[in-house]
């Protein structure tokens, strides 16, 4: 889990996230922290339809 931001305001959810981190289990938050940015979107070279 990213330490720079709080992932939830729910105490029970925070406890689960802390336990997962302590046990070395991944969560959706930890996996997204590890993802690299999309190179296409990072350069703003994407479009929705027809090259707009």
N, C-alpha and C positions, 0 to 999 in steps of 0.2 A: 504494500500500500504506500502511496506517495506520502511522505512525511510533511510536505510543505502545505498540504491542504487537508481539511477535514472532509471525510467522505460522506458523512451522514450526520444528522442531528438526533437520530434515534439512539438512545443509549444501548439498546439490545443489539442493534446493527453494528455499532462501534465495538461492542464486546466480541461479536463474531469476527469482525475484521481483524481485531487485535489478536484473537486466538489463532486465526488462520495464518497471520504473519509470524506468530511465535512458533507455530508448528511447521512453517515452511510451505504451507499450501498456497496455491495461487487463487486469486479472485479476479473478477472482471476488472477491478481497479488496478491491481498489480500487473495484469497482462497489458492493459492499455498504456501503463507507464513504461513498459518495455518496448512498445511498438515504435518503429521508425515512422516518421511522417511520409506520406505519399509524395513521391518526387514530382508527379504531375500537378497535384493540387498545390504543393509547396511553391511551384514556379508560376501558378495561376495560368496554366496552359490548358485548362479543361473547359468544356462547354456542355450545355445541356443537349441541344439539338441543332443540327445544321451549322455548327461552327460559330455561334453567336458569341 
